[in-house]
Amino acid sequence: MPQQVPPLVQTDWLAEHLGAKDVVVVDATYHLPNAGRDARAEHAQAHLPGAVFLDIDAIRDEANPLPHMVPAPSGFAAAMRALGIANGDHVVAYDAHGLMSAARAWWLLRLFGHDRVSILDGGLPKWRAEGRALEAGVVSRPASGFAASFRPALLRTKAQMLANLSRGAEAVVDARSAGRFEGTAPEPRAGLRGGHVPGSRNLPFDRLVDPKAKTVLPPEEIGRAFAAAGIDPAGRVACSCGSGVTACVLAFGLFLLGNRDVAVYDGSWSEWGAAADTPVATGPAP
């Protein structure tokens, strides 16, 4: 059985292991649609040495009009093989924000059975701040063998979220800003109602990150943040956000606290806020 890896690795560790045969670094940077930034172009300008670009928008169910919805296991496996990621590799994901979208890569790999995945603490901002080497261009790794093993327990659909409204089997926590959650701030995608899934709680994803260092907060602070939002860190939880990206930050935070089975609502507000059969609540969480 492959050796377990820590969910979070430090820049010192990665600097020592760059180039190791079984370590694959992936740049999983993603920008919100209204940010006016091109993550792939930024990667080509500067990335960690040897890093490949894991395009969240491209690894998706192409038949689904919603943004970057989870692909079939065969599609995910094909994407990993093209990136040169094998089942035995230790994948280290980072992004240009510190944590915002690297957690989506971490969750996707776990969703499809790959547990040897870590997030680089502080991501590109910390790496840059320490004056570490960067390179330009596009890295191409030899195609690999990768077999996906789907874990449906880590994924939630709209139907499951609707059923949970009456059953209350698990808490729902939303990673969007308070304004978007309450319906007082506009959504970055057109055509969506404002507000949140009734009964859900709000914990903006950036509250799990040090605002200056961009590093993940200590576990005790993460635990306090979830408790303050009304979420039991050890309970059954489904995480939501705008389109299933920053929800993974909350899932990662709970994973650091020992909760390994947290689910992500993949459609998130892009689906719920546009659908005709979904109730919407506004204002602060109850």
SVG drawing of the C-alpha trace seen along z (x, -y; Angstrom):
<svg xmlns="http://www.w3.org/2000/svg" viewBox="-40 -44 56 46">
<polyline fill="none" stroke="black" stroke-width="0.4" points="0.0,0.0 1.4,-3.5 2.6,-5.5 0.2,-8.1 1.1,-11.8 0.2,-14.8 -2.7,-17.0 -0.6,-20.1 3.1,-20.5 5.4,-23.4 7.6,-25.3 10.8,-24.0 9.7,-20.4 8.7,-20.9 11.9,-22.7 13.8,-19.7 11.6,-17.2 11.2,-19.1 12.3,-16.7 11.6,-13.6 10.4,-10.7 7.1,-10.3 6.3,-14.0 4.1,-15.9 3.5,-19.6 0.3,-21.0 -0.8,-24.6 -4.5,-24.5 -5.1,-28.3 -8.6,-29.4 -10.0,-32.9 -13.7,-33.9 -15.3,-34.7 -15.5,-38.5 -11.8,-38.7 -10.5,-39.5 -7.5,-37.1 -6.3,-34.2 -4.9,-31.4 -3.4,-29.4 -1.5,-32.4 -0.3,-33.4 1.0,-29.8 3.0,-30.1 4.6,-33.3 5.6,-31.9 5.1,-28.7 6.9,-26.4 9.7,-24.4 8.3,-21.3 4.7,-22.2 1.9,-21.2 -1.3,-23.2 -4.4,-21.5 -7.2,-23.3 -10.3,-23.1 -12.5,-24.5 -11.2,-21.9 -11.6,-18.8 -15.3,-18.8 -18.5,-17.1 -18.6,-18.7 -22.3,-17.7 -23.3,-19.8 -23.7,-23.5 -22.8,-24.3 -19.2,-25.4 -16.6,-22.7 -18.9,-20.0 -17.3,-16.7 -16.5,-14.5 -17.1,-10.7 -14.3,-8.6 -13.0,-7.8 -12.7,-11.4 -10.9,-12.3 -8.5,-9.4 -7.8,-10.5 -7.0,-14.0 -4.6,-12.7 -2.9,-10.4 -2.4,-13.4 -0.8,-15.4 1.5,-12.6 0.0,-11.7 0.1,-8.1 -1.7,-6.4 1.4,-6.1 2.5,-9.7 2.4,-12.2 0.6,-15.2 1.2,-18.6 -1.3,-21.3 -0.9,-25.0 -2.6,-28.2 -1.9,-31.9 -4.2,-32.8 -2.7,-30.7 -5.6,-28.2 -8.7,-29.3 -8.6,-26.7 -5.9,-24.3 -8.4,-22.7 -10.6,-21.8 -7.7,-19.8 -7.2,-18.1 -10.8,-17.2 -11.1,-16.0 -8.2,-13.7 -9.7,-12.2 -13.1,-12.0 -11.6,-9.7 -9.6,-7.6 -6.2,-9.3 -5.3,-9.9 -1.6,-10.8 -2.4,-14.5 -1.3,-17.5 -1.8,-21.2 1.2,-23.6 0.7,-25.8 0.7,-29.5 0.8,-28.5 2.5,-30.8 2.3,-33.9 4.5,-32.3 6.8,-30.7 7.4,-34.1 7.7,-35.9 10.6,-33.5 12.4,-34.3 12.2,-30.7 12.8,-29.8 10.1,-30.1 10.1,-29.1 8.2,-30.1 6.8,-28.1 4.7,-24.9 5.8,-21.7 5.0,-18.4 5.3,-15.2 5.2,-11.7 1.7,-10.2 1.1,-7.9 -1.2,-5.2 -4.0,-6.4 -7.1,-4.4 -10.0,-6.3 -12.0,-4.9 -15.1,-7.1 -16.2,-7.9 -19.8,-9.1 -19.9,-9.8 -17.8,-12.9 -20.2,-14.4 -23.7,-16.0 -26.2,-16.6 -29.1,-19.0 -31.5,-16.1 -29.6,-15.1 -29.5,-18.7 -33.3,-19.1 -33.9,-15.9 -31.7,-17.1 -34.0,-20.2 -36.6,-18.0 -34.4,-15.3 -31.7,-17.5 -29.3,-14.6 -26.3,-16.9 -25.4,-20.5 -24.8,-22.7 -22.1,-25.3 -21.6,-27.9 -18.1,-29.3 -19.3,-32.5 -18.9,-35.9 -21.6,-37.1 -23.0,-39.5 -23.6,-36.8 -24.9,-34.4 -27.4,-37.0 -28.4,-38.2 -27.2,-41.7 -24.2,-41.5 -24.3,-40.5 -23.3,-37.1 -20.3,-37.0 -22.4,-34.9 -25.5,-36.4 -29.0,-35.1 -28.7,-33.9 -31.0,-34.8 -29.3,-36.1 -29.3,-34.2 -28.6,-30.7 -29.9,-27.2 -32.5,-27.4 -31.0,-26.3 -27.4,-26.6 -24.7,-28.3 -22.1,-30.8 -18.3,-30.5 -16.4,-32.5 -13.5,-30.3 -10.9,-33.1 -11.6,-32.9 -9.5,-29.7 -6.4,-31.5 -4.0,-34.0 -4.8,-37.2 -1.1,-38.3 0.9,-35.1 -1.9,-33.3 -1.1,-30.2 -3.7,-27.9 -4.7,-28.8 -3.8,-26.4 -6.4,-23.6 -7.6,-25.1 -8.5,-28.4 -10.2,-26.5 -12.2,-24.6 -13.3,-27.9 -14.3,-29.3 -16.6,-26.4 -18.0,-26.4 -18.7,-30.2 -20.6,-29.5 -22.8,-26.9 -21.1,-23.9 -20.0,-20.8 -16.6,-20.0 -17.1,-16.3 -20.6,-16.0 -22.0,-15.3 -21.4,-18.3 -22.0,-19.2 -20.1,-22.2 -21.3,-24.6 -20.2,-27.9 -20.6,-29.6 -19.6,-26.8 -18.0,-24.0 -14.5,-25.5 -14.1,-27.3 -16.5,-24.8 -13.5,-22.5 -11.5,-24.9 -14.1,-24.2 -13.9,-20.5 -10.1,-20.7 -10.4,-22.6 -12.7,-19.9 -10.3,-17.2 -7.5,-18.9 -9.7,-18.6 -10.1,-14.8 -13.4,-14.8 -12.6,-12.7 -16.0,-12.3 -17.2,-15.8 -19.1,-16.2 -19.1,-19.0 -22.2,-20.1 -20.7,-20.3 -23.4,-22.5 -23.5,-24.9 -25.1,-28.3 -24.5,-28.2 -27.1,-25.4 -29.3,-26.2 -29.6,-29.9 -30.6,-29.4 -33.1,-26.5 -36.8,-26.9 -37.5,-24.2 -35.1,-25.3 -36.2,-27.4 -34.0,-30.4 -33.5,-32.1 -32.0,-35.6 -30.5,-37.4 -28.1,-36.1 -27.9,-32.5 -30.4,-31.4"/>
</svg>
